[in-house]
């Protein structure tokens, strides 16, 4: 069955770094666009970054220059490296897989990131 399992979240001080991982199984990972979303309390879920099947990347303006998305198709894993974290980055981060032709889409369960001193 399809699974997306996020890990790497936690509590970090402002200015710190974290790396999120999302391990995928149950589908052909290399054929899917991989995306990271986040949802802060009381706010709508927002797209943070995505990486295409040919590793083109795109970022929300709020994280450009601080976050880096990458993928390893040999490990069926997508990563989100987050540097210079700010309190406003606090949210639950979700991994998403999208097959853009047939619109198959899968979600992970989320991992909490808290940026606080």
Secondary structure, DSSP 8 states (H G I E B T S, - for coil): --EEEEE--EEE-TT--EEEEEEEESS-GGGSEEEEEEE-TTS--EEEEEE-TT--EEE-TTTTTTEEEEEETTTTEEEEEE-S--GGG-EEEEEEEEETTTTEEEE---EEEEE--
